[in-house]
């Protein structure tokens, strides 16, 4: 198909945006896809959704297929830093997770992590465990580094923060398994007052583990997440978390595609802290 024929076909269809996510069963990506679909629909367009299953090879095939369709543009939530970039003759935007060298539209991860630390510090927490996301994802490293950076800024010889960092995945099972190792130490005299996580799924896994072990949240240990997925306001206790501004992120990404803005720079949107019932002043362990 010639370029002119492709443009004519695309014009006849209207705005069609390709969206590739790593795992549509992930609650955050499901909410993100919904926001993008609603944003595109408000402009009279439609979304073609594909699931890469965290596989760089499948992801590349999907980008190539959408490019040949052709669509107006493609939004990619990369499976990992190992994603194989595709050179296309149409706009491609990285969303939440960077895809190749394409500009990224995402939450300001470091700022969000710093807000989480400030909240815990303000509640008097000085013995904190942090469950990080996978090392092969820039988004996880940004959240971890922002968290550690702010802890180091606030910790002083007269008011020291004791921080332990645990490597994990973004899912429920990882949060539960790591929390079990942390919380079982409480029975051996270990003192900890808060567990912060790199995702709400991890945090919900922590809550489930705490319930199974008879550890009370937030009376014994505060728990805080990152994302503000729908489940965060449904679990018991309701989860304090850093809300990612999904609607704003979706709007910026779609704007860039529709307007064919070839912005070389990233665009970061600051998230907001949502305080619910899973955090409280630090237990004194008297």
C-alpha positions in Angstrom: 0.0 0.0 0.0 1.4 3.4 -1.0 1.7 6.2 1.6 -1.1 8.2 -0.1 -3.4 5.2 -0.1 -2.6 4.5 3.5 -3.4 8.1 4.5 -6.6 8.0 2.5 -7.7 4.7 4.2 -6.8 6.1 7.7 -8.7 9.3 7.0 -11.8 7.4 6.0 -11.6 5.4 9.3 -10.9 8.4 11.5 -8.6 8.3 14.4 -7.4 4.7 15.2 -4.8 4.4 17.9 -2.9 1.2 18.6 -2.3 0.4 22.3 0.0 -2.3 23.5 0.2 -3.3 27.1 2.3 -6.0 28.8 -0.6 -7.7 30.7 -4.2 -6.6 30.5 -5.0 -8.6 33.6 -2.9 -6.2 35.6 -5.4 -3.8 37.3 -3.3 -0.8 36.6 -3.0 -1.5 32.9 -6.7 -2.3 32.6 -7.5 1.1 34.1 -5.0 2.8 31.8 -6.4 1.1 28.7 -9.9 2.2 29.8 -8.8 5.8 30.2 -7.1 5.8 26.8 -10.2 4.3 25.1 -12.4 6.9 26.7 -10.0 9.7 25.6 -9.9 8.5 22.0 -13.7 7.9 21.9 -14.3 11.5 23.0 -12.5 12.5 19.8 -14.7 10.1 17.7 -11.9 7.5 17.3 -11.2 4.0 18.4 -8.5 1.9 20.0 -6.9 -1.3 18.8 -5.7 -3.1 22.0 -3.0 -5.8 22.0 -1.4 -7.7 24.9 2.3 -8.4 24.6 2.5 -10.9 27.6 5.8 -9.2 28.7 7.4 -10.8 25.6 9.7 -8.4 23.6 9.3 -10.6 20.5 5.5 -10.5 20.6 5.6 -6.8 21.4 7.7 -6.1 18.3 5.4 -8.1 16.0 2.4 -6.2 17.4 4.0 -2.8 16.7 4.9 -3.9 13.2 1.4 -5.2 12.5 -0.2 -2.0 13.8 2.2 0.1 11.7 1.2 -1.9 8.6 -2.5 -1.6 9.3 -2.0 1.5 9.4 -3.1 3.3 12.6 -2.9 7.0 13.4 -0.3 6.2 16.0 0.8 3.7 18.6 1.0 3.9 22.3 3.3 1.3 23.9 3.6 0.3 27.5 6.8 -1.7 27.3 7.2 -5.1 28.9 10.8 -4.3 30.0 13.9 -2.4 29.2 14.7 -5.3 26.8 12.0 -4.2 24.4 13.1 -4.2 20.7 12.4 -0.8 19.3 10.7 -0.5 15.8 11.3 2.4 13.5 7.9 3.6 12.2 6.7 6.3 9.9 4.0 7.3 12.4 3.9 8.7 15.9 4.8 6.2 18.7 4.6 7.2 22.4 6.0 5.3 25.4 3.4 5.3 28.2 4.3 4.5 31.8 7.2 2.3 30.8 9.7 3.4 28.2 9.7 1.7 24.8 13.0 2.0 23.0 14.0 5.6 22.5 10.5 6.9 22.1 9.5 9.8 24.3 7.8 8.8 27.6 4.6 10.1 29.0 4.3 9.0 32.7 3.9 9.9 36.3 6.8 11.6 37.9 8.0 8.4 39.6 10.7 10.0 41.8 8.4 12.8 43.0 5.7 10.2 43.8 8.1 8.1 45.8 9.3 11.1 47.7 5.7 12.0 48.7 5.4 8.5 50.1 8.5 8.9 52.2 7.3 12.3 53.5 4.0 10.8 54.5 5.6 8.0 56.5 8.2 10.4 58.0 5.5 12.8 59.1 3.7 9.9 60.9 6.9 9.2 62.9 8.0 6.1 61.0 11.8 5.5 61.3 12.1 1.8 60.7 10.8 1.2 57.2 11.0 -1.7 54.7 10.6 -0.9 51.0 9.5 -3.6 48.5 10.9 -2.5 45.1 9.7 -3.5 41.6 11.7 -5.5 39.0 15.2 -4.2 38.3 14.8 -4.6 34.6 12.2 -1.8 34.5 13.1 1.9 34.5 9.9 2.8 36.3 10.8 0.5 39.2 14.3 1.9 39.5 13.0 5.5 39.4 10.5 4.7 42.3 13.2 2.9 44.3 15.8 5.6 43.8 13.4 8.4 44.6 12.4 6.6 47.8 16.0 6.0 48.9 17.0 9.5 47.9 14.3 11.1 50.1 15.1 8.8 53.0 18.7 9.8 52.9 17.7 13.5 52.8 15.5 13.2 55.9 17.7 10.8 57.9 20.1 12.6 60.3 22.4 11.3 63.1 20.0 12.6 65.7 16.9 11.3 63.9 18.0 8.3 61.8 15.8 6.3 59.4 16.5 2.6 59.3 15.6 1.5 55.8 15.8 -2.0 54.3 15.1 -2.6 50.5 13.7 -5.8 49.1 13.8 -6.7 45.4 10.5 -7.9 44.0 8.0 -8.0 41.2 5.0 -5.7 40.8 2.4 -8.5 41.6 0.3 -9.6 44.5 2.3 -12.8 45.1 5.6 -11.0 45.3 4.3 -8.6 47.9 2.8 -11.4 50.0 6.0 -13.5 49.9 8.3 -10.7 50.8 6.0 -9.5 53.5 6.0 -12.9 55.1 9.8 -12.8 55.4 9.6 -9.3 56.9 6.6 -9.8 59.3 7.8 -13.2 60.6 10.8 -11.4 62.0 8.4 -9.4 64.3 8.0 -12.6 66.3 11.8 -12.8 66.8 12.0 -9.3 68.2 12.6 -7.4 65.0 11.2 -3.9 65.0 9.6 -2.3 61.9 6.8 0.3 61.8 6.0 0.6 58.0 6.2 -1.3 54.8 6.2 0.8 51.6 5.7 -0.8 48.2 6.4 0.0 44.5 2.8 -1.0 43.5 -0.6 -1.4 45.0 -0.6 -5.1 44.0 2.4 -5.6 46.2 0.8 -3.7 49.0 -2.4 -5.7 48.8 -0.3 -8.8 49.0 1.3 -7.4 52.2 -2.2 -6.8 53.7 -3.2 -10.4 52.9 0.0 -11.7 54.6 -0.4 -9.5 57.6 -4.0 -10.8 58.1 -2.8 -14.4 57.9 -0.1 -13.8 60.4 -2.3 -11.8 62.8 -0.3 -8.6 62.3 -2.7 -5.6 62.6 -2.6 -2.9 59.9 -2.0 0.0 60.7 -1.9 -0.6 64.5 1.3 -2.7 64.3 2.6 -1.9 60.9 1.5 0.8 58.4 1.3 -0.2 54.7 1.4 2.1 51.7 1.2 1.4 48.0 1.7 3.1 44.6 -0.8 3.5 41.7 -4.2 3.8 43.3 -5.9 0.9 41.4 -9.6 0.4 42.0 -8.9 -2.4 44.5 -7.0 0.1 46.8 -10.2 1.6 48.0 -12.0 -1.8 48.4 -9.5 -3.8 50.5 -9.6 -3.7 54.3 -8.1 -1.6 55.6 -8.4 0.7 52.6 -5.0 1.4 51.2 -3.0 4.6 51.4 -1.2 5.1 48.1 0.3 7.4 45.6 -2.3 8.0 42.9 -1.0 8.0 39.3 -2.9 10.7 37.3 -4.1 8.2 34.7 -6.6 10.5 32.9 -4.0 13.2 32.5 -1.4 10.8 31.2 -3.8 9.3 28.7 -4.9 12.8 27.5 -1.3 13.9 26.9 -0.4 10.7 25.1 -3.5 10.9 22.8 -2.9 14.6 22.2 0.6 13.8 20.9 -0.7 11.1 18.6 -3.6 13.0 17.2 -1.7 16.2 16.7 1.3 14.2 15.3 3.5 16.1 17.8 7.0 14.8 17.4 8.1 15.9 20.8 11.6 14.6 21.6 11.3 15.1 25.3 9.5 13.1 28.0 6.4 14.4 29.8 6.1 13.8 33.5 2.8 14.4 35.4 2.9 14.6 39.2 0.8 12.2 41.2 -1.0 12.8 44.5 -0.9 11.1 47.8 -4.2 9.5 48.8 -4.4 8.9 52.5 -6.7 6.1 53.7 -6.8 3.7 56.6 -3.6 1.6 56.1 -1.2 4.2 57.5 -1.2 5.7 61.0 1.4 7.1 63.5 4.2 4.7 64.2 3.8 2.0 66.8 6.2 2.6 69.7 6.6 -1.1 70.5 6.4 -0.5 74.2 
